[in-house]
């Protein structure tokens, strides 16, 4: 799997900025979130387990963990018996994930342009990674997920929810963990994300919204979708 960024200028701008930002903060991010899943809410873990059970029905088609970061979710799915590999835009994140989980596969790549044949994956999980994709690129990104999924394949997206009035919220950060970055966040409601998925022929099977816990400042949302069999 290659690390190439699509030539489209719109893609190139935000992907390069996101890659550089996560390369800059990768060690600090990994130290701060050594095992994100262990510290997450029980509901979050239960949704991931449910996704794994559904993806297992399509094995040996593997699951791709897109935006895999330090690799803790990839490792959790592997422990559940799911054939899985991680993909992250940041080469430094991928290096740290490989060091922490040498028995697993991690690749540098982008969910906007996956170096995979059509109808290859039994499932796609992307937790807190679609938050960096501008709205004008969601359609192409979700179309890419549809392309690589086998018929009946599942998608689980996790993200901080936007305002309940339906308006998308945008935040730009120039610093995090003491490092200079240029990182954009887009917060959307589960209904808005489900609508974008439906346009890519990935109709939602479930939408979950939970309130903030343990210092979180925003509700957490999950959307489970499925490619038509």
C-alpha positions in Angstrom: 0.0 0.0 0.0 1.5 3.3 -1.0 1.7 6.6 0.7 0.8 8.6 -2.4 -1.5 11.6 -2.0 -4.0 12.1 -4.9 -2.9 14.7 -7.4 -6.2 16.6 -7.1 -5.1 20.0 -5.5 -8.1 20.0 -3.1 -7.1 16.6 -1.7 -3.4 17.5 -1.7 -3.8 20.6 0.5 -5.7 19.1 3.4 -4.0 15.7 3.3 -0.5 17.1 3.4 -1.4 19.4 6.3 -3.0 16.5 8.2 -0.1 14.2 7.5 2.5 16.8 8.6 0.4 17.6 11.8 0.2 14.0 12.9 3.8 13.4 12.1 4.7 16.3 14.4 2.5 15.1 17.3 2.8 11.3 16.9 5.0 10.5 19.9 3.1 12.9 22.2 -0.3 11.6 20.9 0.8 8.0 21.5 2.0 8.8 25.0 -1.3 10.6 25.8 -3.5 7.8 24.3 -1.4 4.6 24.8 -4.6 2.5 24.6 -7.5 4.6 23.6 -9.9 1.7 23.6 -9.1 0.7 27.2 -10.0 4.2 28.4 -13.1 4.6 26.2 -16.7 4.3 27.4 -18.2 0.8 27.7 -20.7 1.7 25.0 -17.9 2.5 22.6 -16.3 -0.8 23.1 -19.6 -2.7 22.8 -20.2 -1.1 19.4 -16.8 -2.1 18.2 -17.4 -5.6 19.4 -20.7 -5.7 17.6 -19.0 -4.5 14.4 -16.4 -7.2 14.8 -19.1 -9.9 15.0 -20.7 -8.7 11.8 -17.3 -8.4 10.0 -16.4 -11.9 11.1 -19.3 -13.3 9.0 -17.4 -12.0 5.9 -14.0 -13.5 6.8 -11.5 -14.2 5.3 -12.2 -10.7 3.8 -10.2 -8.5 6.1 -11.1 -5.3 8.0 -9.2 -2.1 7.5 -8.8 0.3 10.4 -8.5 3.6 8.7 -6.8 6.3 10.7 -5.3 3.6 12.9 -2.9 5.9 14.8 -1.0 4.0 17.5 -2.8 0.8 16.6 -4.7 0.0 19.7 -8.1 -0.5 17.9 -6.4 -2.6 15.2 -4.9 -4.8 18.0 -8.2 -5.1 19.7 -9.9 -6.3 16.6 -7.1 -8.8 16.0 -7.6 -10.1 19.6 -11.3 -10.6 18.7 -10.2 -12.9 15.9 -10.8 -10.5 13.0 -8.3 -10.4 10.1 -7.4 -6.7 10.2 -4.7 -4.2 9.2 -4.2 -0.6 9.9 -3.9 2.4 7.5 -2.8 5.8 8.6 -1.9 9.0 6.7 1.1 9.7 9.0 4.3 7.7 8.4 5.4 8.4 11.9 2.2 7.1 13.4 2.6 3.9 11.3 6.1 3.5 12.6 5.0 3.8 16.2 2.1 1.3 15.6 4.5 -1.2 14.0 6.8 -0.9 17.0 4.0 -1.4 19.5 2.3 -4.3 17.5 5.0 -6.0 15.4 2.7 -9.0 14.7 0.2 -6.8 12.8 0.3 -5.0 9.5 0.2 -1.2 9.3 0.4 0.8 6.1 0.8 4.5 5.1 -2.2 5.5 3.1 -5.3 7.6 2.9 -8.9 6.6 3.1 -9.6 9.0 0.2 -7.6 6.8 -2.2 -6.9 3.3 -0.9 -4.4 1.1 -2.8 -6.7 -1.9 -2.8 -8.6 -3.8 -5.4 -12.4 -3.4 -5.7 -14.5 -5.5 -3.3 -11.6 -6.5 -1.1 -12.7 -5.7 2.5 -15.3 -7.2 4.7 -15.4 -4.1 6.9 -14.0 -0.7 7.4 -13.7 1.0 10.8 -12.7 4.7 11.0 -12.7 6.2 14.5 -12.1 9.9 14.8 -10.5 10.2 11.4 -13.4 11.4 9.1 -13.4 14.5 11.4 -10.4 15.8 9.3 -12.1 15.4 5.9 -13.7 18.6 4.5 -17.4 18.2 3.6 -16.7 18.8 -0.1 -14.5 15.6 -0.1 -16.9 13.3 1.9 -18.7 12.1 -1.2 -15.5 10.9 -2.9 -14.2 9.4 0.3 -17.3 7.4 1.1 -17.5 6.3 -2.6 -14.0 4.9 -2.1 -15.2 3.0 1.0 -18.0 1.6 -1.1 -15.6 0.5 -3.8 -13.3 -1.5 -1.6 -16.0 -3.3 0.4 -17.4 -6.6 -0.6 -21.2 -6.8 -1.0 -22.7 -6.9 2.5 -19.5 -5.3 4.0 -19.9 -3.0 7.0 -18.6 0.5 7.9 -18.4 1.8 11.4 -17.5 5.5 11.8 -16.9 7.2 15.2 -16.6 11.0 15.6 -17.4 13.9 17.9 -20.9 15.1 17.1 -21.8 18.5 15.7 -24.5 20.9 16.9 -27.9 19.3 17.3 -29.3 22.1 15.0 -27.6 20.3 12.2 -25.0 22.9 11.3 -21.5 21.6 10.7 -18.9 23.1 13.1 -15.3 23.7 12.1 -12.2 24.2 14.2 -8.6 24.9 13.1 -5.8 24.1 15.5 -2.3 25.7 15.1 -0.8 24.0 18.2 -1.3 20.7 20.0 0.9 19.0 22.6 3.3 21.9 22.3 3.9 21.4 18.6 3.1 23.7 15.7 0.5 22.1 13.5 -2.2 23.0 10.9 -5.1 20.7 11.6 -8.8 21.1 10.7 -11.7 19.4 12.6 -15.2 19.1 11.2 -17.9 18.1 13.6 -21.2 16.8 12.1 -24.3 15.1 13.5 -24.8 11.4 13.0 -27.8 12.3 10.8 -25.6 14.4 8.5 -23.0 11.7 8.3 -25.6 9.0 7.6 -27.0 11.2 4.8 -23.6 11.4 3.1 -23.1 7.6 3.5 -26.5 7.0 1.9 -25.5 9.0 -1.2 -22.6 6.6 -1.6 -25.0 3.7 -1.4 -23.9 2.8 2.1 -27.3 3.1 4.0 -27.1 3.4 7.8 -28.0 0.5 9.9 -27.7 2.3 13.2 -26.9 5.7 14.6 -25.8 6.2 18.2 -25.2 9.4 20.1 -23.9 9.4 23.6 -23.3 12.2 26.0 -19.8 13.3 27.0 -18.1 11.4 29.9 -14.8 11.7 31.8 -13.8 15.2 30.7 -15.0 15.0 27.1 -16.4 18.2 25.8 -18.6 16.9 23.0 -21.1 14.1 22.5 -19.7 11.0 20.7 -21.5 9.7 17.6 -21.3 6.4 15.8 -22.8 5.4 12.5 -22.9 1.8 11.3 -23.6 1.4 7.6 -23.6 -1.5 5.1 -23.0 -2.0 1.4 -25.9 -3.6 -0.2 -25.5 -7.4 -0.6 
